[in-house]
């Protein structure tokens, strides 16, 4: 072989090596990157070429499904009662990444690409049929979701409701308002979808935010249940222990005076029982109690309830992008004046509505906090069960004796101070909260949390109504009561 031929041969070999390397890089190493690139139309066509799995409520009601369409994408995603269930379902779009709700947390299963569906994919390959996605059966009760959503939206409230079954951790209602309609993001017109998404994300009311899991609020007096639990767990206090209260309390090392909303919260001769301090929501009593207990004891108790950690509600890295609640916070290393405020749910104490529902559920369940879950089971297209959720203990937050004592104290909240929360023939345990917010504390976040029946808990509920000019018992109380009454009919 002469020199010229050898050179040509060498160049051809090098070119083939470069071609092979580049092909390997694109088909193997950059496959996921290319598939997720929004400019990759072939990936989009592939995603929409087969029906995505349905998302169902616990009674079988279809919340999201894929319908045949007469365009290049073959299937169109649709959502029934879209605004009501958006915090649960999330959205699926041709041009915007599904980054929330079940659409994200169970993406691999819904699309049919999960390894858990290997047998179904193999069957589809052999038979030449469509590779259908799995269906996701949530724990959501349509009746409870309807009641909670109507109660919030009919008043035009900015807020959230979470309802949990204490013994299992199943989330049976999760509502956030204002909300959005996922159907506008499921259209097959890219321009319309992008415009709709831009309008939603720039909206000052933030309708795409799931306030139940992704917004932090000062919990106000509902946090007194955590401080009361810490006091009882210390062994130094009982429900009938007399503690300092008074009509006013000067925050340590300041000239700021803390007062109470009602005379009953002042106590007699500056003293009242721990139970009455919770029942009458005594700020002066719990501020002093918090300082006496110390920040470490309260922080430790809060941690047992879930504070300080992001709480996974659904999914895992293998199923998609997990749905997580942001971490609720109780501040550390506080000076005494700020600790006093934090102990009554003000200052830097912040919670999600989910967290407050978990506190109520833990007390209701004898101190045992169950891992909150949103999915009951996953089924393949042939209706075989791929996975089923089992109740899992998240933590032991307190002893059963403490939970029992705290339950009785929360019953006193209803019978002594908040009779509008009572349900005929049912014992209700609850705690209201009214957190001052805004410039010069001109507005409030209105809270309530509780469970029923107190002697055999079936449902735990937390409600927050943001930025109103009234009390928790007035704005949030009726909503909790309606949800409880509906739950007890089931």
N, C-alpha and C positions, 0 to 999 in steps of 0.2 A: 504493500500500500504506500503510495507516494505521500509526500508531506502535505499537500493540499487536501487530499482525501482525509488524512488523519485529523487535520484541523477542523474540517467540516464535521467529521464524525464526533469529535470532542465537543464541539459547540452544540450539536444536536442532543448529545447525552446530557450536557449541562442544562439545556432548555427543558428536557424531559424531567430532570430532577427538580428544577424550579417549579415546573407545572405540577409535579406530584406533591411537592411540599405545600404549594399554595392551595391546592385542592384539599389536602389533608387539614390545613389550618382552617379553611372555610367550612368544611363538612364536619369536622370533629371539634376542634378547640373553640371556634367561634359560632358553633351551631346555635347555642342558646341565645347568644347576643343577637344574632341575625334574626332568629325567630321572634324575638321580643321587640325588634326594631319596628316602630310604627310605619316606616316607609316600605316595609316588606309586604307588599300586597298579597303575595302567594301564601304567606303565613296567615294573613287575615282570611283569605278564601278557605284555607284548610280548617281554621277554627270554626267557621260558619258553615262548613260543608256537611256537617252531621249535627243532629239535635243535641244541644247541651242539656244536661240533666235538669229535672225540675227541683224547685225548693218548695217544701210543703209545711203547713202548720201541723200541729199535733193531731188534729182531727181529719187530716187528709186534704184540707183546703189548699189548692195550688196557689202559691204566692208568686212564683216565677216559672216561666216555661218558654220553650222554643217552638214557634209556629213556622210552617213552610212559607217561604216568600218567593215572589216572582221576580227575583233579581239575581245578580251574580253571587250573592252571599247565601243563598239557599234557605237560610233560617233566620227568623227575626225573634229577638228576645222580647217578652212581654211580661208586665207586672200587674197583678190585680191589686186594687187598693194601694197603688204605688207609694203615695206619701205616708200612709199609715205604717207600712212595713219596711220602708226604706232603711231604717237603722238596722234591721235584721238582714235583709237581702243584699243591700248594697246595689251596685249596678254593673252591667256588662255592655261594653261599647266597642265600636269599630275603630275609634280614634283616641279614646282615653283609657288609660290603664285602670282595670278594676282593682281598686286599692282598699276596699272596705267591705264589711258585711260578709255573708256566706259566699257570695260570688268570688271573693278574694280568698277567704280562709279554706274553702273547699274547691278551689279552682281546678286542680288536677283531676279530682273525682268528677266534677261536673262536666269537664271537657272530654273525659274518657281516656286521658293520657296517663293516669296513675298506674303504678305497678300493681296496685291492688285489683286492677281490672284486667290483668294480663290474660286470664282465661277468656274473658269476654272479647278482648281484642283479637285473640287467636281464632276464636270461632267466627268473628266477623271477617277475618282475612280468608279463612277457608271457604266460607259461604258466599263471599262477595257482598255481604250486607253492610249497612252503615254501622260504624262503631259508635254506639250511643253512650252518652255520659250517664253517670250514676245519679240517682235522685237522693236528695238530702231531706230527711224528716226532722224538723226542728221541734223543740219543746214548747213553742209558742201556742198559747190558747187564743183562738180567734175571738172568743167572747170577752176575755179579759183585756186583750189588746184593743178591741173595739171600745170598751168602756173607758179605758185609760186615755185612748187617743181622742175620743169625743169630748171627754171631760176637760182635757187641756186645750184642744184646738177650738172648741166652741167659745171659749173665753178669750181666745187670741193670746194665750199665755206662751211665754218663752220658758220652757222647762222640760222636765223629764219624769218618767215613772218607771220603776223597776219592781217587778213582783217575782218572788222566788219561793219554791217549795222548800221549807227548812230542812226536812229530813233527807232530801236528795240533792239539793243545789240546782235543780232544774229551773231555768229562767222561763217563766210562763207569760210574762209581758215585758216588753222593752220599748218604750215610746219616747220620742224626742220631737219637740216642736219649737219653732217652725221646721217643716220638713221639705222635701223635694220629691218630684216624680221621676223615678228612674226611667220611665218610658221615653222621656224626651232625650235621654242619653243613649237609648237603644235603637234610635233611628238609623237607617242606612245611608243617610245623607251626611257626609263628613262635615260639610260647611255648617249645616244646621246643628249638628252635635257639638262642634267646637264652639259655636256661638252660644249655645245653651249652657255649656260647661263654663265658659267665661263669665256669663251672667250670674250663674249660681255661685261661683267662687269669689266673685267680686261683690256679692250682695252683703250689705252690712249686717243682716240678720243671721248670716252664716248657716243657711238651711241644710247644708250637707254635713254639718257637724253632728255626730251622735252624742248628744249631751248626757246621755245615760252613762257612757263609758269614757268620753274624751274631754269632758269639761270639769274643771275643779271649782267648787264653791265653798265659801266659809259655811260650816254646818250649823252655826249658832248653837242653841241649847240642846240640839239632838246629840251633840258631842258629850254632854253631861252623862250619858249612859256609859261611855268609855271611862270617864273619870270615876263614876260610881263603881264600875266593875273593878278598877284598879284599887279603890278603897276597900271594897269587900274582900278582894283577893289578898290584900296585905295582912288580913287577920286582925287588924286593929279596929275595924268598924263592922257594925251590924246595921240592919235596916233601921233599927230604933235608936242607934247611937246619936246622942246630941252633939251637934257641931256648931261652930260659930257662924252667925249670919249677920243680922242687923240691917237697918234701913240704908246704910251707906258703908262703903269700904274704900279707903284711900289706897290706891295702888302703891306698892312699896317704892320708896325713894322718889315719889312724885307728889304732885298736888292734885292729881286727877282722882275724882271720886266716882266709884261705880255704884249704881243704884239698882233697885228692882222694879219690875213692871207692876206688881201688885203688893198691897200691904201684907198679905198672907205669907209672902216670900221673906219678909223681914224676921219672922219668928217671934218668940216671946222672950223678952229680956235678952235679945240678941242671940238666941239659941233656937234651933229646931232640929228635928230628927233628920237623918240622911234621907229617909223615905219622903218626908215632907219637902225637903229641899229639892228633890227631883220632881215631886208632884207639882209644886208651886214654882218650879224653875227659878230657884233663888240664885241670882248672879253673885250676890255677896257671899253666900255660903260656898258655892263651887269655886269661886276665885280663890278664896282662902284655903279650901280643901286642896286645890291643885298645888298651891305654894307649899303646903304642909307635906303632901305626898312627894313632891319633887318631880322635876321634868323626866328623869330617867324612868321612874315607875310608870308614869302615864305613857311615855313613849314605848315602853316595853309592852304595855297592855294594847296600845294601838297597833303595834307590829303584829301581835297575835291575831288581830282582826283583819290584817292584810295591808296596813299602812306601810309605805316605804317600798313597795314593790309593784311592778306592772303585772296586772292579773290577766292571765290568758283565759279568754271566754270561749274561744273555739279555734280548732285547727292546730296545725304544726307545720314545720318546714317541709315535711313530706307531702302535705295535702295542699299547700298554698301559702298565702301570707296570713299568719295567725291573727285573729281578732283579739286585740288586747285593750284592757282599760289602763289609762294612765295612773301612775302611782299617787295615792292620796298621801298627804304629808302632815306630820306633826313636828314642828320645829325643834331643834336640839340646842342645848347650851344657851337657854334663854335667861335673861335677867328676870328677877322675881316679878316685876311689873308686867312684862310681856308674857310670862308664864301664867299669870293670873288671867289675862285676856285669852290666851290660847286654851285655857281650861274651860272656858265657857263658849268655845267654838268661834272665837273672833281672832283678830290678829292674823297670824300666819298659818293657822290651822285650816287645811283645805281638804275637801272630799269630793269624790264622784258620787252620783246617786246610786250607782251599783254598790259602792263601798258601804253606804249607809244601809242599803237593803241587806247586805251581808252581815252587818252588825246585828240588825234585828233578827235575821235568820239564825245566827249563832246563839243568841240568847234564847230564842224559841226552841232550839234543838239541844237544850241542856248544856250549852257551852261548846258544843262541837260544831265547827264551821266546815261545811261541805264545799268542795270546789264548785264554783258556779259553771254551768254548762248550758249550751244553746242548741245542741244537736242530740237527738235521741238515737237515731240510727241512719245508716247509709245502705241503700239498696242498689244492686245492679239492675240493668234494664230488664232482666228476666225475673226481677223481684226477689232474687236471693239476697240474703243479708250479708253485706261485706263487713260491717262493724256496728257495734251497739255500745252506747255509752253506759258505763256502770258508775253508781255514786262513789265518790272518792273523798275521803277526809282531807281537808286542807290544813286544819290545825285544831288543837284543843285550846280554846281561847280562855276558858275559866272552868272552875269546878262546877259540877251540877248543882251544888248548894248555892254557889254565887249566882248562877243562872236563875235558880228558883226564887231567890231573894229579889233579884233585879226584875224578874217578871212581875212579882207582887208590887214592887215599887212603880212599875210602868202601868199596872192596872190602876193604881192610885192616881196617876196622871189623868186618866179618863174619868174616874168616878169623882175626884175632888176638884179638878181644875178645868177639864175639857170634856164636859158631858155631851157636846155635839158629836164627838167621835164614837159614842156608844152605839151598839147594835143590839136591838131587842133580842133577848134570850141568848146572847153570846158575850163572853168575857173578852174584852179587847185590851191589849197591852200596847202602849204607844208613848211617844215623846215628840213634842212639837219643838220647833226652833224658828227664831226670827233673827237672821243675821243682818246687821247694819252694813250697807255698802254705799259706794258712790261718794261724791264730794260732800263733805260735812255730814256724812251718814244720812242723807236725805231719802234713801231708798232701802229696800230690804230684799233679801232672798228668803222666801217663805218655805219652811220645811215641815215635814212630818215623816216619821218612820214608826213601824209597829208590826204586830202580828195578831192573828186570831185563828181559832179561839185560844185564849191565853192558857187554858187548861189542857188543850190538845191541838197545838198549832198546826194549821193546814197551809197557811199563806203568810208570807212576810212581804211588806211593801215599804218602799221609800218614794217620796214625792218631793220635788223641788219646783218652785215657781220663782223665776228670776225677775228681779227689778220691778217690784210692786211696792205699794204703799200701805201694806196691811200685815197682819200676823200670820204665822204658819198655820195655826189652827183654822183661820178664816179662809185662806187661799188654797192651801195644800190639803187641809183636813178633809173636806168633802170628797176630794178625789180619791184619797186613800180609802175612805169609807165605802165609796161606790165599788172600787175594785175588790175590797174584802167581801162585800155583800154578794157580788157576782161569783167570786171564787167559792164561797160557802154554799152556793146553789148547786155546784157541780157534784 
